[in-house]
Amino acid sequence: MNVVREINKINERELDLGISGSWHDDYKDSAYIFIGGLNTELTEGDVITIFSQYGEIMDVNLPRDKNTGKTKGFGFLMYEDQRSTILAVDNLNGATVLERTLRVDHVKNYKQPRAKGEDGEWQDREEQSLNAKPQLLTIDEDAASESSESDGPDIDPEDPMRDYLIARRKEEKALKKAKSKVDNHFRIPPTRYLVKVGYRTMTKLAVIVELPSGINGHEHIDVPFA
């Protein structure tokens, strides 16, 4: 708690004196922060949710007890932009989360946790850990093709309805192909007979063609297609 108050006092003193520089500048080469006072029930996802309001998070490390599996109440977090660390320290140091007072401070020389190598021995990591880095959104070729061939507008990759819209366009295209196959097979003028489209399942469709009685001995013909 003394450290929390000390950090807040330093910030207040700088504001009162109007200092052009800042103590934050001493940590301008590090995008990591230390987080203490965490409730042991909080997960990595919870910590990301709390701290992501000040920037994109790339890595999070919450040491856990080997026996219980619970976090030890502290951790380290890396931002994509180093300037986000300043916002996090200034705004979340001293904040109360689940009746616990957080201590948030800069980390000058963060050392990544060691990892087991192929031989089972603990080794220093060669690459930077980015376990919280957002995954890039990729569009499969089939989906891209269906989207591009559609008459509709381009679908925003970040649209929460993207998957639904792509599936809808696929269905519409499949229905057009099916209707074309039916018309060509029976050579029925499209203005003379009614074509109904029925959804049998979410993954399989069927076209039901209503024909006058007596044609080929059938009144209804189901033409299933994938």
C-alpha positions, -999 to +999 in steps of 0.1 A: +000+000+000+029+023+007+042+018-029+007+027-043+007+059-023+042+068-033+035+065-070+004+087-066+025+113-047+051+114-074+024+121-100+008+148-079+042+164-072+050+166-109+016+182-116+021+208-089+057+217-100+048+216-137+079+195-145+084+193-183+099+158-181+083+129-162+095+099-142+076+078-167+104+087-192+128+064-173+107+034-186+102+046-222+119+015-235+097-010-218+061-018-226+057-040-196+039-031-163+037-049-130+003-056-114+001-064-077-028-068-054-048-090-078-076-112-064-065-148-069-098-157-086-090-134-115-079-151-147-057-138-175-089-130-194-101-109-166-069-090-163-069-083-201-105-070-199-095-046-171-063-032-186-073-033-223-092+000-219-058+017-221-043-001-251-039-033-270-024-061-249+002-084-264+014-105-235+002-114-200+019-135-173+002-144-141+024-168-120+004-196-105+008-218-075+019-253-086-003-270-061-036-251-063-033-237-098-045-203-086-027-171-094-003-157-068-020-123-068+005-105-091+015-105-127+031-088-157+014-073-187+028-060-220+011-034-242+016-030-279+022+008-274+046+017-246+026+049-240-003+027-228+018+018-198+017+054-186-021+055-188-024+022-170-001+033-142-017+067-138-053+054-138-052+020-123-026+023-096-046+024-064-078+012-080-100-012-062-109-045-079-129-071-060-121-054-027-084-055-034-062-024-040-042-027-072-006-017-074+004-009-110+039+002-118+064+002-147+089-026-153+123-016-166+139-049-173+113-076-177+125-112-179+103-137-196+095-170-177+116-199-187+102-227-208+109-264-211+129-274-241+127-306-261+150-323-237+128-314-208+152-289-193+142-254-184+156-228-209+154-191-215+129-181-242+145-172-275+114-154-289+092-128-273+060-142-258+029-127-273+002-149-258-024-122-257-018-108-292-051-106-311-054-131-339-055-117-374-088-123-391-084-145-422-110-152-448-109-186-465-108-186-503-142-202-507-158-176-485-140-148-502-150-162-536-186-164-526-186-129-512-168-114-543-192-131-567-222-118-549-241-088-560-242-075-525-218-050-510-184-060-495-186-075-460-166-058-433-142-084-418-149-070-384-187-071-388-201-094-360-227-107-386-200-115-411-203-153-409-240-152-411-240-129-441-215-151-460-236-182-452-267-163-464-250-154-497-239-190-502-274-202-497-288-177-522-262-186-548-269-223-543-307-217-547-301-200-580-280-229-592-306-254-581-335-235-598-315-234-630-308-271-629-345-279-624-356-256-652-331-271-676-341-306-667-378-303-671-376-274-696-404-256-677-409-219-686-403-200-653-434-180-657-457-210-660-449-231-630-442-223-594-408-231-579-407-233-541-375-235-521-376-255-489-350-255-462-347-292-450-317-285-427-292-257-421-267-276-442-288-293-469-314-276-491-340-290-514-360-275-543-396-285-546-411-281-580-449-281-583-460-297-616-496-301-629-511-336-623-502-361-650-467-348-659-444-378-655-470-391-630-459-369-602-474-338-587-444-329-565-408-337-573-380-331-548-347-323-562-321-325-534-287-309-537-258-302-514 
